[in-house]
Amino acid sequence: MAGDRKTPSGRERTFAHDELIVSKTDPKGRLTYVNDVFLTVSGYAESEVMGKPHSVIRHPEMPRCVFKLLWDTIADGREIFAYVNNMAKNGDNYWVFAHVTPNFDAAGQIIGYHSNRRVPEKAALETIKPLYCSLMEEERRHQDSKVGLERSWKMLNDAVATAGFDSYDRFIFTITPEN
């Protein structure tokens, strides 16, 4: 399953504004907990995802550089907020506004990660979708995937700096309307 290549359906799904998608993983990103909203929106049964990489719901149109940012941030022990396009079992996509935090043991070591996802505001997606599309184009432009990642990473950081911010999080909160 985690290695299966799903084909995007071209259909978008969503969930209620008062619902949260919740998941927890071990330090390597393998799912250890998912809530009912996760299961309903993703279309997977709990037995299909437990112990699998969280990337089982990764949409192929998500820039790798955004996941690099996410993993670099949480592996460093910091929280991150990010817009993510996920893919359900049947190929439908669903956008989320994710808040991902590391979990620590008593000695301060990371023992896993916790993610809460909300329905994103449409106004924010109007900024994120073209940015992510440009990042994907840059990644695909290079035969060497490492070079593509490096170039899209630079492009993401340049876009944040050009907007006048020193971090993706600060940039994200300028495009995210207050609820």
C-alpha positions as CSV (number, residue, x, y, z in Angstrom):
1,M,0.0,0.0,0.0
2,A,2.5,2.6,1.1
3,G,4.5,1.8,-2.1
4,D,1.4,1.8,-4.3
5,R,1.1,4.5,-6.9
6,K,-2.4,5.9,-6.7
7,T,-3.7,8.0,-9.5
8,P,-5.3,11.3,-8.6
9,S,-9.0,11.3,-9.5
10,G,-9.3,15.0,-10.1
11,R,-12.0,15.2,-7.5
12,E,-11.6,17.3,-4.4
13,R,-13.2,16.4,-1.0
14,T,-13.3,18.3,2.2
15,F,-14.5,17.9,5.8
16,A,-16.5,20.1,8.2
17,H,-15.0,23.3,9.6
18,D,-15.7,22.0,13.1
19,E,-13.8,18.7,12.5
20,L,-10.1,18.0,13.1
21,I,-8.1,15.3,11.4
22,V,-5.7,13.9,14.0
23,S,-2.8,11.6,13.7
24,K,0.2,10.5,15.6
25,T,3.4,8.9,14.4
26,D,6.5,7.4,15.7
27,P,9.8,9.2,15.1
28,K,10.2,7.7,11.7
29,G,6.7,8.9,10.6
30,R,4.8,5.6,10.9
31,L,1.2,6.0,12.0
32,T,0.5,5.0,15.6
33,Y,-2.9,6.7,15.9
34,V,-5.6,8.1,13.6
35,N,-9.0,9.5,14.5
36,D,-12.3,8.8,12.9
37,V,-12.1,12.0,10.8
38,F,-8.8,10.9,9.4
39,L,-10.3,7.6,8.4
40,T,-13.5,9.1,6.9
41,V,-11.7,11.7,4.9
42,S,-8.9,9.5,3.7
43,G,-11.1,6.5,2.9
44,Y,-8.8,4.1,4.6
45,A,-9.7,1.6,7.3
46,E,-7.6,1.8,10.5
47,S,-6.0,-1.6,9.8
48,E,-4.8,-0.3,6.4
49,V,-2.8,2.6,7.9
50,M,-1.6,1.7,11.3
51,G,2.2,1.2,11.2
52,K,2.4,2.6,7.7
53,P,4.3,5.8,6.7
54,H,2.2,8.9,7.1
55,S,3.1,9.5,3.4
56,V,0.4,6.9,2.5
57,I,-1.8,10.0,2.1
58,R,0.7,12.1,0.2
59,H,-0.6,13.7,-3.0
60,P,1.8,13.5,-5.9
61,E,1.2,17.2,-6.6
62,M,2.8,18.2,-3.2
63,P,6.2,19.8,-3.5
64,R,8.9,17.8,-1.9
65,C,10.5,21.0,-0.5
66,V,7.4,21.6,1.7
67,F,7.9,18.1,3.2
68,K,11.6,18.9,3.7
69,L,10.7,22.0,5.5
70,L,8.1,20.1,7.6
71,W,10.5,17.3,8.6
72,D,13.5,19.6,9.2
73,T,11.4,21.7,11.5
74,I,9.8,19.0,13.6
75,A,13.0,16.9,13.7
76,D,14.6,20.0,15.2
77,G,12.0,19.9,18.0
78,R,9.9,22.8,16.7
79,E,6.2,23.0,15.7
80,I,5.1,24.0,12.2
81,F,2.0,25.1,10.5
82,A,1.7,24.2,6.8
83,Y,-0.8,23.9,4.0
84,V,-0.8,20.3,2.6
85,N,-2.6,18.6,-0.2
86,N,-3.4,15.0,0.7
87,M,-4.8,12.1,-1.3
88,A,-7.5,9.8,-0.2
89,K,-7.4,6.0,-1.0
90,N,-9.6,6.5,-4.1
91,G,-7.4,9.3,-5.5
92,D,-9.5,12.3,-4.4
93,N,-7.5,15.1,-3.0
94,Y,-8.1,17.2,0.2
95,W,-6.4,20.3,1.4
96,V,-5.6,20.8,5.0
97,F,-4.1,23.4,7.3
98,A,-1.8,21.3,9.4
99,H,-0.2,22.0,12.8
100,V,2.5,19.4,13.5
101,T,4.3,19.1,16.8
102,P,7.0,16.8,18.1
103,N,6.3,14.7,21.3
104,F,9.0,14.4,23.8
105,D,9.9,11.9,26.6
106,A,11.0,12.9,30.1
107,A,14.6,13.2,28.9
108,G,13.6,15.6,26.1
109,Q,14.0,13.1,23.3
110,I,11.5,13.1,20.4
111,I,9.4,10.0,20.6
112,G,6.9,10.9,17.9
113,Y,4.8,13.5,16.2
114,H,1.3,14.8,16.5
115,S,-0.7,16.5,13.7
116,N,-4.0,18.3,13.8
117,R,-5.4,19.4,10.5
118,R,-8.2,21.8,9.9
119,V,-10.1,22.8,6.8
120,P,-8.0,25.6,5.1
121,E,-9.4,29.0,4.3
122,K,-10.1,29.4,0.5
123,A,-8.4,32.8,0.5
124,A,-5.2,31.2,1.8
125,L,-5.3,28.5,-0.8
126,E,-5.5,31.2,-3.5
127,T,-1.9,32.1,-2.5
128,I,-0.7,28.6,-1.7
129,K,-1.9,26.7,-4.8
130,P,0.1,28.8,-7.4
131,L,3.2,28.8,-5.2
132,Y,3.1,25.0,-4.8
133,C,2.4,24.6,-8.5
134,S,5.6,26.7,-9.3
135,L,7.6,24.6,-6.8
136,M,6.4,21.4,-8.4
137,E,7.3,22.7,-11.9
138,E,10.8,23.6,-10.6
139,E,11.2,20.1,-9.1
140,R,10.1,18.4,-12.3
141,R,12.3,20.6,-14.5
142,H,15.4,18.7,-13.3
143,Q,16.2,15.1,-14.2
144,D,18.2,14.8,-11.0
145,S,15.6,14.8,-8.2
146,K,18.2,16.0,-5.6
147,V,18.8,19.1,-7.8
148,G,15.1,19.6,-8.2
149,L,14.6,19.5,-4.5
150,E,17.5,22.0,-3.9
151,R,16.1,24.4,-6.5
152,S,12.6,24.2,-5.2
153,W,13.8,24.6,-1.6
154,K,15.6,27.8,-2.7
155,M,12.6,29.0,-4.5
156,L,10.4,28.5,-1.5
157,N,12.8,30.4,0.8
158,D,13.1,33.2,-1.8
159,A,9.3,33.4,-2.0
160,V,9.0,33.7,1.7
161,A,11.8,36.3,1.9
162,T,10.4,38.3,-1.1
163,A,7.1,38.5,0.8
164,G,9.0,40.1,3.6
165,F,9.2,37.2,6.1
166,D,11.9,35.3,7.8
167,S,10.0,32.0,8.0
168,Y,7.4,30.0,6.3
169,D,5.3,30.0,9.5
170,R,5.2,33.8,9.5
171,F,4.3,33.9,5.9
172,I,1.6,31.4,6.3
173,F,-0.1,33.4,9.1
174,T,-0.3,36.5,6.9
175,I,-2.3,34.6,4.3
176,T,-4.4,32.7,6.8
177,P,-7.5,34.8,7.8
178,E,-8.3,34.8,11.5
179,N,-11.3,32.6,12.4
